[in-house]
Amino acid sequence: MKKLLFAVAVGIALSPVVCSAQTPFDGTWKTDPNTIDHPAKPVMHVFKDGLYECKTCIPKLNIKFDGKDQKLEGNPRADTLAIKVIDKSHLEMITKKGGKVVGSHKVAVSMDTNSMIVEYTDTYPNGQVVKGATSFARVTYDKTAPHLMSGS
């Protein structure tokens, strides 16, 4: 019994030391793009009649792209999205939750229109900020659309 009490007392005394010790998960991690299982269907963006529609987004989007905050439905991390068209190949998307910016995405379509890069900054509810960039290759193209991002 004395050994058990001693072990418990030592455990309690050392618990702050153990809790502050580094774990194998501490540090900076990078994703290996070759290990990502990408969706089978391409992402579909449509710019038409003053509306932006993402048919493959979850939840689906169908909002004005006038640079003003538009109400989002079904997104737990954001309640508005504003899409500001800078020119035919660049735009910026700003998401907000309760009026506070939680995401910024800058889109740039290449001059040959065959690729697109999205640079992003997202703030998670715990305050963690994640920055990065994702590149996309074009599958289809709607040449009649008012923005080069239209297509898949």
Helices and strands as residue ranges (DSSP letters): H 2-20, G 33-35, E 45-48, E 51-54, E 61-64, E 70-71, E 80-87, E 90-97, E 100-109, E 115-123, E 129-137
